[in-house]
Amino acid sequence: MKNLILCVLAVVFVSGLFAEAISCYDVQYTEAASGASPLTGTVVTVEGIVVAEVFYTGTSTTNKGFVIADADGGPWSGLLIFTNQYSPQRGDKVQVTGTIAEYYEFTEMSPTTSFQVLSQGNAIPPATLVTSGALASAATGEQWESVFVKVEDVNVTTSPSSYNEFFVNDGSGACQ
């Protein structure tokens, strides 16, 4: 009996070491009206292609992050990794482990606990063509959070704020 218990414990322990990576879609997809990830507060391992390299958020240069995406792109396919520990390059396929959090109703991974570049020089997932109106409200915009999108024929309708945020409009509604 003692050997059986040790074997079961060993299997549980070893299987925990090799957590299966999930997709950005698995983290982001939700039917909740709040738009919050169902994995909020959970430590997960995610794989994706880096589509935006290190950038600053807000006014502090220590607020850094990068965005990863599922290879096929599309709705729910992106995730902000908020960390100043790692600086991957566009096109890197990475595996990142950390806690899924909601920050001002924006899903991100923060903090991170591990990072690995799996390969380099990968194709950037295709941008999805959307209207600015589709990005204008939480009801229609949530699926495009952190996703590589493209809007065409827009007018910039405001000057950048102190956070370098501005609004554009293609005639279907202004989005930030």
Secondary structure in CASP SS format (residue, H / E / C, confidence):
PFRMAT SS
TARGET T0000
AUTHOR 0000-0000-0000
METHOD secondary structure of the structure
MODEL  1
M C 1.00
K H 1.00
N H 1.00
L H 1.00
I H 1.00
L H 1.00
C H 1.00
V H 1.00
L H 1.00
A H 1.00
V H 1.00
V H 1.00
F H 1.00
V H 1.00
S H 1.00
G H 1.00
L H 1.00
F C 1.00
A C 1.00
E C 1.00
A C 1.00
I E 1.00
S C 1.00
C H 1.00
Y H 1.00
D H 1.00
V H 1.00
Q H 1.00
Y C 1.00
T C 1.00
E C 1.00
A C 1.00
A C 1.00
S C 1.00
G C 1.00
A C 1.00
S C 1.00
P C 1.00
L C 1.00
T C 1.00
G C 1.00
T C 1.00
V E 1.00
V E 1.00
T E 1.00
V E 1.00
E E 1.00
G E 1.00
I E 1.00
V E 1.00
V E 1.00
A E 1.00
E E 1.00
V E 1.00
F E 1.00
Y E 1.00
T C 1.00
G C 1.00
T C 1.00
S C 1.00
T C 1.00
T C 1.00
N C 1.00
K E 1.00
G E 1.00
F E 1.00
V E 1.00
I E 1.00
A E 1.00
D C 1.00
A C 1.00
D C 1.00
G C 1.00
G C 1.00
P C 1.00
W C 1.00
S C 1.00
G E 1.00
L E 1.00
L E 1.00
I E 1.00
F E 1.00
T C 1.00
N C 1.00
Q C 1.00
Y C 1.00
S C 1.00
P C 1.00
Q C 1.00
R C 1.00
G C 1.00
D C 1.00
K E 1.00
V E 1.00
Q E 1.00
V E 1.00
T E 1.00
G E 1.00
T E 1.00
I E 1.00
A E 1.00
E E 1.00
Y E 1.00
Y C 1.00
E C 1.00
F E 1.00
T E 1.00
E E 1.00
M E 1.00
S E 1.00
P E 1.00
T E 1.00
T E 1.00
S E 1.00
F E 1.00
Q E 1.00
V E 1.00
L E 1.00
S E 1.00
Q C 1.00
G C 1.00
N C 1.00
A C 1.00
I C 1.00
P C 1.00
P C 1.00
A C 1.00
T E 1.00
L E 1.00
V C 1.00
T C 1.00
S H 1.00
G H 1.00
A H 1.00
L H 1.00
A C 1.00
S C 1.00
A H 1.00
A H 1.00
T H 1.00
G H 1.00
E H 1.00
Q H 1.00
W H 1.00
E C 1.00
S C 1.00
V C 1.00
F C 1.00
V E 1.00
K E 1.00
V C 1.00
E C 1.00
D C 1.00
V C 1.00
N E 1.00
V E 1.00
T C 1.00
T C 1.00
S C 1.00
P C 1.00
S C 1.00
S C 1.00
Y C 1.00
N C 1.00
E C 1.00
F C 1.00
F C 1.00
V E 1.00
N E 1.00
D C 1.00
G C 1.00
S C 1.00
G C 1.00
A E 1.00
C E 1.00
Q C 1.00
END
